[in-house]
């Protein structure tokens, strides 16, 4: 990695004193950089001799009409109030390196823009609101920012100009560096989505209340409960890439056996980066007893023939919609008798859960249906004393089922999490909602309440369901679920 000439600060910006004086603060140099400074001759040279690269006649991004409709709904909910939705800033990973940036879901949902430091502001107008997207303009060539700053164009790549951004996103664009000062002078009611941009929050510190801000976040979370046509299409893309990622993994299980779970993680990650933006969450590549750890993301254990591999992974699209799919696969391609017994029980529970996903059903119905089947199996196997109704009433099955049977899915893997309980967990399913159905059974390696043959076996099966007008559509149906079909599928990929 090349050594930048610049300081830890991400941009060559004006400090308050320089700003008041109308003077730019010089771009600071790295403390231990190899070049002590920039000569006047070099500075002059770098200012000129560059071609005009402004992009003109750009078509709007695909989701522009959808983001406009989302902003209109937001405007209608909060008339007469200034609304501020930041994208967030780069976060330091170590010293002067940063984590890959991911825009806040609220900002991306309303704009389609995914760049750091952006802020969407809806200003009250005579009718509704006037939207402005505040962004960093292209790197300054006069002051050398474009080649001296660690976030300059020659270091991290070209940003869109404000004029280009207006064409792409269909929103008037302004320089975000001017926004904090403008917000400090703002009057009237203001709401901001907290937790993403400290400078923006500081500028509004005397104008906002957490209670009002929470209402804004809740509204934006609930707005995502029902997906529009664009979102449904993106989720299907994410799932389709995920299916191919699972196929990639099955084809290299022999290499994983020779190395570790990391080979599985890396294999799936390659598919995610080639076809999408990233993985939607840390891939769970849990072999053997690691499958009993719900969020096993260390992925540093052995992969052994005869064990099960629980692979829970999802590709995130370039528009930030993620899949969330789980399959529990026999590493050698064939389930043992006890593995198949447990797997088939989970499959039966998932079938019951999927059947309960339909418009008008209570959100809880699919969870209750799956848990009832699992409780029946546990009673049948003599692992817990019945009757089943008693087990469910006391939650005794949870020793081995552990988690809820699903969640909403979208731009967050656990989407809509800030929604009110009455509209989410206690709500009713509607066409356009997307959720996972993922029952599981987990028999810990040290669980002395179950026969030894059960211990260390963990099984989860997870699919992504879109609620339709007449039932549901399994977006991840491209991956087999029934145990005999899984074995046949794995064999076909290894031929």
Order of alpha helices (4+ residues) and beta strands (2+ residues): alpha-alpha-alpha-beta-beta-beta-alpha-beta-beta-alpha-alpha-alpha-beta-alpha-beta-alpha-alpha-alpha-alpha-alpha-beta-beta-beta-beta-beta-alpha-alpha-alpha-alpha-beta-beta-beta-beta-beta-alpha
